[in-house]
């Protein structure tokens, strides 16, 4: 991939990030399909097997997802890089590709992963760790995935990498299916926007554990 094409991808992806993820928190509700199927067959449908994973997307997180290295003489910070992408002012002198070739792989799926709230189907603990790659949790589908780590300053889970891999190949077993995805603005107290939900789950009939229920706005 050449830099001209990379700039086109990152510029478009920054617009998608701003529209779909910037300053938002996203809540994944997930579980082991065999366990959740049994609980759905119960009369009261208390889905105690459903777990929650909450992530936040800041402006400065975008750079990590591109896989490129900034030229610090031209770009002062990760937010500056993001703003240049949004303003369509990014130049070939502003960045370089990683020497291991990972930048191209990340850029191949960057745009599609900006729509992750609609496309993610699975989540799990990351097992494909290497000397240059680390993530705690990873979410995605058979075409690509996004990794998350806990921010040391805020203790919130933030995105830190993309992988052009089938998520089933880089997560521990059993496969954890994402059953629902909620989103909210960073300053909102509870989740009231349901982005997607599995067809077998009716939120009006199902209940979750107390921790999850405290996070949801059931009045809307």
Buried (B, 14 or more C-beta within 10 A) or exposed (E): EEBEEBBBBBBBBBBBBBEBBBEBBBBBBBBBBEBBEEBBEEEEEEBBBBBBBBBBBBBBBBBBBBBBBBBEEBBEEBBBBBBBBBEEEBEEEBBEBBEEEBBBBBBBBBBBBBEBBEBBBBBBEBEBEEEEBEBBBBBBBEBBBBBBBEBEEEEBBBBBBBBBBBBBEBBEEEBBBBBBBBBBEEEEEBBBBBBBBBEEBEEEEBBBBEEBEEBBEEEE
